[in-house]
Amino acid sequence: MAKDKAPVTPAVRALRAAGVTFSDHLYSYEEKGGTAVSSRELGVDEHGVIKTLVMEDDRRQPLIVLMHGDLQVSTKELARQIGARSVEPCRPEVAQKHTGYLVGGTSPFGTRRQMPTYVEETILELPIIYLNGGKRGYLVAIAPADLMRTLKPVPVRVGY
């Protein structure tokens, strides 16, 4: 797949519509490989590969959390910072229903449903970030400033 043409996904359409400059990065997807595989295949630091995590609060309201590939989300701390009693990851089929993307190919751009989005604030300090482009085995590289401009995520500090 690494030599294939980049797909045109809802995420790509959303980025183009917003005037975001991005580069395409295709790699060979491995089931349950996560950001370790994509960073290895693309030769980039896993810290700069950003996971798009679909979660829900205690009222079953969905939300997106953007986190460094090499860190985890403290759901307890996230709940505290957003004023929820609890936050937990969505089941894959629920995440797909909210976003329109398969797990492993979830992009924060072009989701089926608008959801509150939170970003680990240290992501904003990076010169460039790699996020899923809406298909397994496909990342897009953008500037964190474009992420802030288009998604308007709320910065949080919940990584460990």
N, C-alpha and C positions, 0 to 999 in steps of 0.2 A: 504493500500500500504506500510505502514511503515515496514512490515516484508518481503516484496518481495526482490528478488534478484536484485542487481543493474544492470541497463541496460548497454549495450555496444553501445555507441553513437559515432558519429564522434569525439566528444570532448574527450571521453575516449580513443579512438584510437590515437588521436593526443598527448594526455598526455603520454600514454604508449610509443609511438614512440620517444618522446623527453626524455624518462627516468625520468619523473617527479613522485615523490612519492606523492600519494594522498590517501585520505580516502573517502569512499562513505557515503552519508547521504540522506536517503529517508524520505519523509514526506508526509502527506496528503495534496495535492494541493487544494487550494481554488481559484476559479476564481476571479481575481482582488484583491487578498489578498496581493500580493507582498512580500517584505522582512519582513514585520511585521508578517505574518503568518509563513514563513519558520523559522525565528528566534525564534518565540514562540514554534513551534513544535519541533525544535531541541534543545531548551534550550540554545541558544547562543545570545550574544549581537547583536542587529540589525546593529550596527556600523561596525561589522566585516563581515556582509553578504553583498556581493558586487553585485550591479546591473550591468548588461550588457545592455547598452542603444545604440540602433542603430539610428544614426542621419544622416543628410545630410547638406552639406554646400550650399551656394547660387548658386553653379554650379551643384547642384544635385548629388555631389559626396558623397558616403556613408562613414561613419566613425563610430568607436565604442568608447564609453566613459564608463569607469569603475568608479562607484561612490559608496560610502558608502550607505547602505540601508536606513539610517535615514537622508540623506541629498539630496538636489536637485542640479541640474546642472544649473549654470548661463550660458545660451546659448549666451548671449551678451558677457560675459567675455571669454567664450571658443572661440567664433569667433575672438575676439581681439587677443587672445594668439596664434591662429593658422593661423592668417592672412587672414581670410575669412570676407566677408561683413556680413554674417549672418549664423546661424546654427539653425536647428530645428529638432525635432524628426521625424523619418520616419513614414509613415502610416504603420500599422501592416502588410499588405500584401506586402509592399515594403521591410520592414525589413526581412520578411520571405524569399523573393526572394534573397536577398543579402546573408543571413546567412544559409538558409536551415533549420532553426529552427522556431518552433511556438513561438509567443510572450508569455512570461511566462516560456519558456524553452530555451531561447537564451543563448548560451555559447560563450565566446570569442574565444574558442578553436575549431578547426575543422570546421570553417565557410566555406561555399560554395565559397565565394569570399574573397580574401585578401583585407583588408581595413586598413587604418591608425587607430591605436589604441592609445587612450589617457587614462591615469590613474590619478585619484586624488592623488597627491603626498603623502598625509597623510596615504593612504592605505598601502604604503610601510613601514610604521613604525609599523604596526601590526605584532604580532608573527605568526599568521595564518589567512587565509582568506577563506571564503566560497563563491564559485561562482557556477553558474548554470552548471550542467554537461551535458546539451543538451537535457533535457526532463523535462517537468513540474513535480514538486515534487521530484526533484533530484539535490542535490548540491554535489560538491566535495570540500574538504578542502585541501589547498596547502599552501606552504610558499610563501610570496611575492617575495622572491628571484627567485623562479622557474617561477613565472609570468613574471618577468623582463627578465629572460634568454630565455624563450620560445616565448613570444609575442613581446618583445622589445617595449613596449608601451612608449609613450612620457609622462613624468610627467607634470601635469598641476595643477593649483590651481583655481578651478572653483566651488567648493562646497559651499553651504550655507544652 
